[in-house]
Amino acid sequence: MKSVVMMGVAGCGKSFVGQLLAQTLGLPLVEGDEFHSEHNRDKMRQGLALTDADRADWLAALGQALEQHAAGAVLTCSALKRAYRDRLRRHAPGLRFVFLDVDARTAHERVTQRAIEHLFPASLVASQFTALESPLGEPGVLRVDATQTPEHLIDIIVDWLDCV
């Protein structure tokens, strides 16, 4: 089994769907948020969007985590830009991406609802959409509608993984 990245903007459901997929596939879950530096966490808590420079060490750490799970893992990571996805691909040949596509209103509502337990404030959701470079057309990418039920998403993703 190859590794899979659950990607998309904040509030798309990466962590929840990623956890379900990891359980379904019997793979370890690598929660991308756990790899952020304290500097990055502080910036996000202050409502400041991360820059490419802020994300560089984070992406390197995620790449190393993928290498440590050569038998496969499910990684949750926004992977907003093509350059970020390409960096991760260099660490895990055949890496697949599931793009949890969601509209800005839904993402904002979801982030607002989880604000107490998550470091990412709703004020940063718009910056995620600004930074997002669609992965459609890239190799090994599946786009799913993130407003579907998690169970339905898992069925779609597992079927896709069985075919690629």
Sequence and secondary structure as in RCSB ss.txt:
>XXXX:A:sequence
MKSVVMMGVAGCGKSFVGQLLAQTLGLPLVEGDEFHSEHNRDKMRQGLALTDADRADWLAALGQALEQHAAGAVL
TCSALKRAYRDRLRRHAPGLRFVFLDVDARTAHERVTQRAIEHLFPASLVASQFTALESPLGEPGVLRVDATQTP
EHLIDIIVDWLDCV
>XXXX:A:secstr
   EEEE STTS HHHHHHHHHHHHT  EEEGGGG  HHHHHHHHTT    HHHHHHHHHHHHHHHHHTTT  EE
E    SHHHHHHHHHHSTT EEEEEE  HHHHHHHHHHTTTT S  GGGHHHHHHH    TTSTTEEEEETTS H
HHHHHHHHHHHHH 
